[in-house]
Each structure stands twice: as C-alpha cells, then as structure tokens.
C-alpha cells in the first residue's frame, strides 16, 4: 500500500472514530450531544469558556466576576478602535447558516489585524426575515453580539479570537451563545464548527480559526416599501459594503501555504482567499491580493456567483448545486482533505464508507446524518432539491431522510 493510501485510510479511520463516538452517545445513551455546530466535543462548559477568554482576551476571573478590558462590549470596541473611523457596516439577513438578521461592523485595527462585531436579531430559528431585518435596522430587540479579532501570521489562518456579549444593559462577556434550536453552546466549541481552529483541552490553548467570507448570494436586505430582497448580482450600496467586508477578510488571512503532505494534495492556495478573488476576478483593474492588499481596484463591482474553482472543472454541476450552497461556507475553513477545494477531495469522501454515505445520506439505513452541520443549512438541504441533486451527481440510488 502506498504512503498516500495509508494516509487516506488513517484520516478516514480517525474521522470514523469521532463520528462513531457521537453516534453512540446520541443513539444509546441519549446524552445531550448537539447535532449542529458540533466538532465532536459537545456543548462545552463555562469553565472551558473562561479558560479560553483568559488566553485570547487577557481577562481574569474572580468567581463569576470578569476583570479586564474585554469583559464588556464597550471595552472590546475600545480595544479595537471602534468609534475612531474606518468602519464598514451592513444590515442583512443571513439565510445560509443561521436564519437571523445581522448588523455587522468591521475595521482594520492595524496593518495586520481586522476586528468585527455582529449583533444578531430574531426571536426564532429561523427568524422572520422582514421582522428581524426591521428590528436590526432600528436596533430594537437585539440578541447577543458576537465579536472576532483576526491577526495575520505565518500560518494560513493566523490568530483568530472569538467573544460573545450579552444583549442586556452593560453587554457583559458571556461564556455561550444560542445560534440554533438546540440552545446554548459554549465558546470556543460553538465557533469551531464553521470558523475552524483547534482547542487543545490539555493545554487550555486555542489555535487557528478564521473569519468567514460575506456571501452576497445567501443574504437579503430591506428593500423598497418594507420588502425583503436578495442582494443578488446587482451592484449597489450593499454589494459595495460586502466587497469592502470581503476585502477585510482577505486582509485577515495568513500567508498562503500548501498542504502537499496531506492527501488529496491541495496546491492551488488558500480556499477562502481563492473564493473571494474568484467572486471579484471579473472586475476591471482587480489587484490580486497579497498579504494586506485587500481587493484593490474593484470599487463598485458586483460579486459573481458563477465562480468555479479550477480543480472542480470535472464536476461543475455538483459544485454549483450542492457544494456552493450547502458545504462551502464551513468546509473552506478546514483542512486534512475536507476543505473541498477540489473534486478529488469530494470524490474520496463520496466513495468512502465513513464519508458522505454515512454523514449525509441515509443509504442502507446506517446513517448518522450529521451534515450539513448548521441547522438552517441542514433544513434548506432537505427541504429543497439539495439531497436529490447530490444523489444524482454522485450516482447514488437515493439520498433521503
């Protein structure tokens, strides 16, 4: 057996062990292991969140009392220069993953660091788009505020720190957030499912993680006369705000590295960087980003949702109908051959007994059905043609609940 085959088998076995553990917990012991936004570590707890905040936020705890600048949202904003200019903001409805309205503010703190905070709005999952967008525009009935700081380094992901703040007066630092119908889940566990990164519990240290691209095509805004409309492919104020926000995501990225030792080998570059450049590659005078250069020369240019990664030309329909809509947002933050930047990666998991057959499709009645891993994405996948498109493109007899 070749080294590549050994590595592929080892990765599959490792993932199967983690998933088997989750399946045993859920099936036989009926323990409250969450299905969504779960990395196999469960919900986490307050103690883990406090240890995490000590590491990334420089705060200390005296019992339940937080001490330090980032113990409140106002202190976090001050630490990152909000209120001193340079902010880009947008109010939009996130249909893709959360089903909530969001009011996001980002700024470049310094040449190597970007910070964002986003306040969520909505009384249910999913929230009513018109009501939640109206509340977000007026700043009424907010939910928690999520904050992120991302600094470039010589790794692909750099250093990325996550915080949650209460909607109650004082906006205190919280150990957990609710982003779906499964209830509260603790930091950093709730962040890792989509933002990536690893938390070493024995060392109480978090490494990696990343900002996510702002997807114009799964976002809606308030339109004329109180309507809700997709931002879509029409250039305008919201397209320009999202272009600037995506430029900041690029600025937060670390130096591109190539995972040549991890099968299937990925050699094109950084998945998030490549995606954002792909959205805007048609724009006149585009300055291809390097560290810190953002999206130069593209002012006023609308994103293009027809982008197809170069390594997906063998299966364009599968990418556009399934991967783009239900997988890309979170998988682009991962590695070990599951970032799905190439058809060869997806094909491996499609043909692996511990892969898509078990993770997504209920083939043979032996499925854990853990994907998509965000509740609203999961609901969209099964209530649309997503599951039939997947089965058709992979040659499965069916892919059904």
PyMOL commands that set and color helices and strands:
alter all, ss='L'
color gray80, all
select helices_A, chain A and resi 3-29+46-57+69-71+73-79+129-138+189-195+216-218+224-226+237-252+271-280+310-331+343-350+356-359+363-365+375-383+386-394
alter helices_A, ss='H'
color red, helices_A
select strands_A, chain A and resi 60-62+65-67+88-94+100-110+113-121+142-151+159-165+176-178+184-186+198-200+205-207+219-222+228-230
alter strands_A, ss='S'
color yellow, strands_A
deselect
rebuild
show_as cartoon
